[in-house]
């Protein structure tokens, strides 16, 4: 093993670990959107009760209440892999928040090493490092991680590794000496993805199918079935056994909510029009310039300069011109990602699900840019030292990444989720009190907590059902309506801005509601008051 094989992964890890853990370095309080609270809450329940679960606790099951016709109410909505891992982090470290968030950060940036591994195995350590370096600052992955959709991100991060295992098997089969160990590795990786999130499996199978088709067209034969019939059958059986066990979890409920079936006109565009997800995703999530960098010099009739675009186009050109097996894999990756990003047209998949798959594009584009930069000297004819030219192009690409998306991603991560956007120490204390003192079946109406994610973290930390909208007590997809047993009046954040006219007005409105409220006050600390209502008030 060369020095680069050791140094490059270490450098990538140090860079990624420093940048991706910035939110937890800035504050040890939990952060994220509703998904972050939901996933954290399941692992937190497992850790606090020190046992695995076959059903969701009712306060989490009621949250979405996607009644499963096979498994019934409160059924698991995902295989338990990630949630058990969160619980292990809590139990092994004795820490409730920091250890889980470090685990989430590390497993969220594993795509850095998956892309590095694939590209370095196909084209060498330097291109692999360049691709991994880009992934270390990939803002689309960072957004997915910050929002709390880490299971999806981790599953998709395994795509390059699964693709390489299948590539190694298929190439060896076409050479007449099928290395079946790679077939088993690809199968186990697909199983791992399935146990994390099904979207990763869909992406991997799509890319593998395209590569198999291109190899068939190139060689005009397909020796796989003749060479490995038993091994294929065993792998298929293993995957089927796992798939059947969790089939009802994935397909027993209506998982996709939103617009289904995209317009055929979308086939003539690469990405997703942000208007299709207005209100759900910020517009910059879909922007090439934001995710891959731009230089703010508006050229006439061109717009801002996109420094990575030439490298990406060079990578595609190189693969098309050379067309070796690894180049066909790169082109399969390109075609497969296009198919994946248009599953709303091909299969009627909802646009929100397709939008989550955009992280696959980042893996592809940084790989193409790395290959394009490193192998440009192989295409052009200049009387210069080739190695020196490759080094120069590599430095140019690193600079382009560092000075555009690198600087932006660092600032974005450091400034994400300020103290006000996270559940506060006062709210954590109140949640702990509710967990210790309120009945398990309590139904809590929250008033005053300034954001939905903060309220949801109070929900899962109190391990009691909580909502902040009256219609939230009529549970979706069921005929169940919950009656509040407790009310929370949360002034803790508003009190910090009492001099602000808007905050002052909100405090007055909340105080008016509380004044006319009939119930028994059972908690009053740090500007948070809890009342018991109903027969026992």
C-alpha positions in Angstrom: 0.0 0.0 0.0 1.4 3.4 -1.0 1.7 6.4 1.1 -1.2 8.1 -0.8 -3.5 5.2 0.0 -3.0 6.0 3.7 -2.6 9.8 3.6 -5.5 10.6 1.3 -8.3 8.9 3.4 -6.8 10.4 6.6 -6.8 13.9 5.1 -10.4 13.5 3.8 -11.6 12.2 7.2 -10.0 15.1 9.1 -11.5 17.7 6.8 -14.9 16.1 6.7 -15.1 15.5 10.4 -14.1 19.1 11.2 -16.6 20.6 8.9 -19.5 18.2 9.4 -19.4 18.4 13.2 -19.3 22.2 13.3 -23.0 22.4 14.3 -22.4 20.2 17.4 -19.1 22.0 18.1 -21.0 25.3 18.2 -23.6 23.9 20.6 -24.2 20.5 22.2 -28.0 21.0 22.0 -29.8 18.8 19.4 -30.8 20.3 16.1 -32.7 19.4 12.9 -36.2 19.5 11.5 -39.1 17.2 12.4 -37.4 14.2 10.8 -34.4 14.7 13.0 -36.6 14.6 16.1 -38.5 11.6 14.9 -35.5 9.4 14.2 -33.7 10.6 17.3 -36.8 9.9 19.4 -37.0 6.2 18.4 -33.4 5.6 19.3 -33.7 7.6 22.5 -36.7 5.4 23.5 -34.7 2.2 22.9 -31.8 3.6 24.9 -34.0 4.8 27.8 -35.8 1.5 28.1 -32.7 -0.6 27.2 -34.6 -3.0 24.9 -35.3 -3.4 21.2 -38.8 -2.7 19.9 -41.2 -4.3 17.4 -43.7 -1.5 17.6 -43.3 2.2 17.9 -44.2 3.8 21.2 -47.6 5.3 20.8 -46.4 8.9 21.2 -44.3 8.4 18.1 -46.7 6.2 16.3 -49.4 8.8 16.7 -47.1 11.4 15.1 -47.7 10.3 11.5 -50.1 7.4 12.2 -49.6 5.7 8.9 -51.8 2.7 9.8 -50.2 -0.5 8.4 -52.9 -2.9 7.2 -50.6 -5.9 7.7 -48.8 -4.9 10.9 -51.5 -2.8 12.5 -51.1 0.5 14.4 -47.8 1.9 15.6 -45.9 -0.4 13.2 -42.2 0.4 12.5 -42.0 2.6 9.4 -38.3 1.7 8.8 -36.1 -1.2 9.7 -34.6 -0.6 13.1 -31.0 -0.4 12.1 -30.3 3.3 12.4 -32.4 3.7 15.6 -30.7 0.9 17.3 -27.3 2.5 16.4 -28.4 5.7 18.0 -29.4 3.8 21.1 -26.0 2.1 21.2 -24.2 5.5 21.0 -26.2 6.7 24.0 -25.7 3.5 26.0 -22.0 3.1 25.3 -21.0 6.8 26.0 -23.6 7.7 28.6 -24.3 10.9 26.6 -27.7 11.6 25.2 -27.0 14.1 22.5 -23.4 14.7 21.4 -22.5 11.0 20.8 -25.6 10.5 18.6 -24.9 13.6 16.6 -21.3 12.7 16.1 -22.5 9.3 14.8 -24.9 11.0 12.5 -22.2 13.3 11.2 -19.7 10.5 10.5 -22.3 8.2 8.9 -23.6 11.1 6.8 -20.3 12.0 5.3 -19.4 8.4 4.5 -20.2 9.2 0.9 -16.8 11.0 0.9 -15.1 7.7 1.3 -17.5 5.7 -0.9 -16.8 8.0 -3.9 -13.0 8.1 -3.0 -13.0 4.3 -3.0 -14.8 3.8 -6.3 -12.8 6.5 -8.2 -9.5 5.5 -6.8 -10.1 1.8 -7.6 -11.0 2.7 -11.2 -8.7 5.6 -12.0 -6.1 5.9 -9.2 -5.6 7.5 -5.8 -5.3 11.1 -7.0 -8.6 11.3 -8.9 -10.2 9.5 -5.9 -8.9 12.1 -3.6 -10.2 14.9 -5.8 -13.7 13.4 -5.9 -13.7 12.8 -2.2 -12.5 16.3 -1.5 -15.5 17.7 -3.4 -17.9 15.4 -1.5 -16.5 16.6 1.8 -18.0 20.0 1.1 -21.2 18.9 -0.7 -23.9 21.2 0.5 -26.7 19.0 -0.7 -25.5 16.2 1.5 -25.0 18.6 4.3 -28.6 19.9 4.0 -29.9 16.3 4.1 -27.9 15.6 7.2 -28.9 18.9 9.0 -32.6 18.3 8.3 -32.3 14.8 9.9 -32.7 12.5 6.9 -29.5 10.6 7.8 -30.9 7.1 7.1 -31.6 8.0 3.5 -28.3 9.7 3.1 -26.4 6.7 4.6 -28.2 4.2 2.3 -27.4 6.3 -0.8 -23.8 6.8 0.4 -23.2 3.0 -0.1 -24.2 3.2 -3.8 -20.6 3.7 -5.1 -19.3 0.7 -3.0 -22.1 -1.6 -4.1 -21.6 -0.4 -7.7 -17.9 -1.3 -7.5 -18.6 -4.8 -6.1 -20.9 -5.5 -9.0 -18.5 -4.0 -11.5 -15.7 -6.2 -10.2 -17.9 -9.3 -10.5 -19.2 -8.5 -14.0 -15.8 -7.6 -15.5 -14.3 -10.8 -14.1 -17.3 -12.8 -15.6 -16.7 -11.3 -19.0 -13.1 -12.2 -18.7 -14.2 -15.8 -18.2 -13.2 -16.2 -14.6 -16.1 -15.0 -12.5 -15.0 -13.8 -9.1 -18.2 -14.8 -7.2 -17.0 -13.2 -4.0 -17.8 -9.8 -5.5 -21.3 -11.0 -6.3 -21.8 -11.9 -2.7 -20.3 -8.5 -1.6 -22.7 -6.7 -3.9 -25.7 -8.7 -2.5 -24.7 -8.0 1.1 -24.3 -4.3 0.3 -27.7 -4.2 -1.3 -29.2 -5.9 1.8 -27.4 -3.3 4.0 -28.9 -0.5 2.0 -32.4 -2.1 2.2 -32.0 -2.2 6.0 -31.1 1.5 6.1 -33.5 2.9 3.5 -35.0 1.5 0.4 -34.1 4.5 -1.8 -30.4 3.4 -1.8 -31.3 0.0 -3.1 -33.4 1.5 -5.9 -30.4 3.7 -7.0 -27.9 0.8 -6.9 -30.1 -1.6 -8.8 -30.7 1.1 -11.5 -27.0 1.8 -12.0 -26.2 -1.9 -12.0 -28.8 -2.6 -14.6 -27.5 0.1 -16.9 -24.0 -1.1 -16.6 -25.0 -4.7 -17.3 -26.8 -3.5 -20.4 -23.9 -1.5 -21.7 -21.5 -4.5 -21.1 -24.0 -6.7 -23.0 -24.1 -4.3 -25.9 -20.3 -3.9 -26.0 -19.5 -7.6 -25.8 -22.7 -8.9 -27.5 -22.9 -11.7 -25.0 -23.7 -12.1 -21.3 -21.8 -15.0 -19.7 -23.0 -14.4 -16.1 -25.8 -16.9 -15.9 -23.7 -19.7 -17.4 -20.8 -19.0 -15.1 -22.5 -18.4 -11.8 -26.0 -20.0 -11.7 -25.7 -21.4 -8.2 -24.2 -18.3 -6.8 -26.8 -16.1 -8.4 -29.6 -18.3 -6.9 -28.0 -18.1 -3.4 -27.6 -14.4 -3.5 -31.2 -13.9 -4.8 -32.5 -16.2 -2.0 -30.5 -14.3 0.7 -31.8 -10.9 -0.5 -35.4 -12.3 -0.8 -35.3 -13.6 2.8 -34.4 -10.1 4.1 -36.7 -8.2 1.7 -39.8 -10.3 2.7 -39.3 -9.6 6.4 -39.5 -5.9 5.9 -41.7 -5.7 2.8 -44.8 -4.8 4.8 -42.9 -2.0 6.6 -41.9 -0.3 3.3 -45.0 -1.1 1.3 -47.8 -1.6 3.8 -48.4 2.2 4.2 -48.7 5.1 1.9 -45.1 6.4 2.3 -45.2 9.0 -0.5 -47.0 12.2 0.2 -47.1 14.8 -2.5 -47.4 15.2 -6.2 -47.0 11.8 -8.0 -46.3 11.3 -11.6 -44.1 14.0 -13.2 -44.8 15.6 -16.6 -43.1 13.9 -19.6 -41.6 17.3 -20.4 -39.3 16.8 -17.4 -37.4 14.2 -19.5 -35.8 17.1 -21.4 -34.3 18.6 -18.3 -31.7 17.1 -16.0 -32.7 18.3 -12.5 -35.9 19.3 -10.7 -37.7 22.6 -11.1 -37.7 24.1 -7.6 -41.2 25.3 -8.1 -42.3 21.7 -7.9 -41.1 21.6 -4.3 -41.8 25.2 -3.3 -42.3 25.4 0.5 -40.7 22.0 1.1 -37.2 22.6 -0.1 -35.2 25.9 -0.4 -34.7 26.9 -4.0 -30.9 26.7 -3.6 -31.1 23.0 -2.9 -31.8 22.5 -6.7 -29.2 25.0 -7.9 -26.1 23.8 -9.7 -24.3 27.1 -8.9 -25.0 26.7 -5.2 -24.1 23.0 -4.9 -21.0 23.0 -7.2 -19.8 26.5 -6.9 -19.8 29.6 -9.0 -17.7 32.7 -9.4 -19.8 35.8 -9.1 -18.7 37.4 -12.4 -21.7 37.8 -14.6 -20.6 37.4 -18.2 -22.8 38.8 -21.0 -25.3 36.2 -22.2 -23.6 33.5 -20.1 -24.2 34.3 -16.4 -22.0 33.4 -13.5 -18.9 31.3 -14.2 -19.3 27.7 -13.1 -15.8 26.4 -12.5 -16.7 22.7 -12.1 -18.8 22.5 -15.2 -15.8 22.2 -17.6 -14.3 19.4 -15.5 -17.5 17.5 -15.5 -17.9 17.8 -19.2 -14.2 16.7 -19.6 -14.9 13.6 -17.5 -17.8 12.6 -19.7 -15.8 13.3 -22.8 -12.9 11.2 -21.6 -15.2 8.2 -20.8 -17.0 8.4 -24.1 -13.7 8.6 -26.1 -11.9 5.8 -24.3 -14.8 3.4 -23.4 -12.9 0.9 -21.3 -14.8 -1.1 -18.7 -14.3 1.5 -16.0 -15.4 4.3 -18.4 -18.5 2.3 -19.2 -19.2 2.2 -15.5 -18.8 6.0 -15.3 -21.2 6.4 -18.2 -23.6 3.9 -16.6 -23.5 6.0 -13.5 -24.4 9.1 -15.6 -27.3 7.3 -17.3 -28.5 5.7 -14.1 -28.6 8.9 -12.2 -30.7 10.5 -15.0 -33.2 7.6 -14.7 -33.2 7.9 -11.0 -33.9 11.6 -11.1 -36.9 11.0 -13.4 -38.6 8.1 -11.6 -41.6 10.4 -11.2 -42.1 10.1 -14.9 -41.1 6.5 -15.3 -42.8 5.0 -12.2 -45.0 7.8 -10.8 -42.8 8.2 -7.8 -43.6 11.3 -5.8 -41.5 14.4 -6.4 -40.4 14.7 -2.7 -38.8 11.2 -3.0 -37.0 12.1 -6.2 -35.8 15.3 -4.7 -34.1 13.3 -1.9 -32.3 11.3 -4.5 -30.5 14.4 -5.7 -27.6 13.5 -3.4 -26.7 10.8 -6.0 -26.0 13.5 -8.5 -23.4 15.0 -6.2 -21.5 11.7 -6.1 -21.5 11.5 -9.9 -20.6 15.1 -10.6 -17.6 15.2 -8.3 -16.4 11.8 -9.7 -16.7 13.1 -13.3 -15.0 16.4 -12.4 -12.1 14.5 -10.8 -11.6 12.2 -13.8 -11.9 15.1 -16.2 -9.2 17.2 -14.3 -6.7 14.4 -13.9 -7.0 12.9 -17.4 -7.2 16.1 -19.5 -3.4 15.9 -20.1 -4.0 12.5 -21.7 -6.4 14.1 -24.3 -4.6 17.3 -25.3 -1.3 17.3 -27.2 1.2 19.6 -25.6 4.9 19.4 -25.3 4.8 19.5 -21.5 5.5 17.0 -18.7 2.3 15.0 -18.3 2.7 14.4 -14.5 3.2 18.1 -14.0 0.1 18.9 -16.0 -1.9 16.4 -14.0 -0.7 18.0 -10.8 -1.5 21.5 -12.0 -5.0 20.5 -13.1 -5.5 18.8 -9.7 -4.5 21.9 -7.8 -6.8 24.0 -10.0 -9.7 21.7 -9.2 -9.0 21.7 -5.5 -8.8 25.5 -5.5 -12.0 25.7 -7.4 -13.8 23.5 -4.8 -12.2 25.1 -1.8 -12.8 28.7 -2.8 -16.4 28.3 -4.0 -18.4 25.6 -2.2 -15.7 24.9 0.4 -15.8 28.4 1.9 -19.6 28.5 1.6 -20.1 25.1 3.2 -17.9 25.9 6.1 -19.8 29.1 6.9 -23.1 27.4 6.3 -22.3 24.5 8.7 -20.9 26.9 11.4 -23.9 29.2 11.2 -26.6 26.5 10.9 -29.1 26.1 13.7 -28.3 28.9 16.1 -29.2 28.5 19.8 -32.7 30.0 19.2 -33.4 27.4 16.5 -32.6 24.5 18.9 -34.6 23.2 21.8 -33.4 25.2 24.8 -32.0 24.0 28.2 -35.3 25.2 29.8 -37.3 23.2 27.3 -35.1 20.1 27.8 -35.6 20.4 31.6 -39.4 20.7 31.2 -39.4 17.7 28.8 -37.5 15.7 31.4 -40.0 16.6 34.1 -42.9 15.6 31.9 -41.2 12.2 31.1 -40.8 11.6 34.9 -44.1 12.9 36.2 -46.9 12.7 33.5 -48.8 9.5 32.7 -47.5 7.6 29.6 -50.7 8.2 27.7 -50.7 12.0 28.3 -51.7 14.2 25.3 -50.1 17.6 25.5 -51.1 20.8 23.7 -48.1 23.1 23.2 -48.5 26.8 23.1 -45.7 29.3 22.7 -42.7 27.2 21.6 -41.5 29.2 18.6 -40.9 26.5 16.0 -42.2 23.2 14.9 -38.9 21.3 15.2 -38.3 22.6 18.8 -41.8 21.5 19.8 -41.1 18.0 18.2 -37.9 17.7 20.2 -39.9 18.4 23.3 -42.3 15.8 22.1 -39.7 13.0 21.9 -37.7 14.1 24.9 -40.8 14.1 27.1 -41.8 10.7 25.5 -45.4 12.0 25.6 -47.6 12.9 22.6 -47.4 16.6 21.9 -48.8 18.9 19.2 -49.2 22.6 18.6 -52.2 22.6 16.3 -55.8 21.6 17.3 -56.2 19.7 14.0 -53.1 17.7 15.0 -55.2 15.8 17.5 -57.4 14.3 14.8 -54.9 11.7 13.7 -54.2 11.2 10.0 -55.3 8.0 8.3 -57.4 7.0 11.3 -60.7 7.7 13.0 -58.9 8.5 16.3 -59.1 11.9 17.9 -56.9 12.5 21.0 -58.2 14.8 23.8 -55.5 17.0 25.4 -54.8 16.1 29.1 -52.1 18.8 29.6 -51.2 22.2 28.3 -47.8 23.7 28.0 -47.3 27.5 27.9 -43.8 28.1 26.8 -42.5 31.7 27.2 -38.8 30.7 27.4 -37.7 31.9 24.0 -40.2 34.8 23.7 -39.0 36.2 27.0 -35.5 36.7 25.5 -37.0 39.2 23.0 -39.6 40.8 25.2 -38.5 44.3 24.0 -39.3 43.4 20.4 -42.8 44.6 19.5 -43.7 41.3 17.7 -42.5 39.1 20.6 -44.2 41.4 23.1 -47.5 41.1 21.3 -47.1 37.3 21.2 -46.4 37.2 24.9 -49.5 39.3 25.6 -51.7 37.0 23.5 -50.3 33.9 25.2 -50.8 35.5 28.7 -54.4 36.3 27.7 -55.0 32.7 26.8 -53.4 31.5 30.0 -55.4 33.9 32.1 -58.7 32.6 30.8 -57.5 29.0 31.0 -59.1 26.6 33.5 -56.7 24.0 34.7 -54.3 23.1 37.5 -50.8 24.4 37.2 -48.3 21.6 38.0 -45.0 23.0 36.7 -43.6 26.6 36.7 -39.9 27.0 35.9 -37.8 29.0 33.5 -40.8 30.7 31.9 -42.5 27.4 31.1 -45.8 26.5 32.8 -47.6 23.2 32.5 -51.3 22.7 33.4 -53.3 19.5 33.9 -56.8 19.6 32.5 -59.8 17.3 32.4 -61.4 15.3 35.2 -58.2 15.2 37.3 -57.5 19.0 37.0 
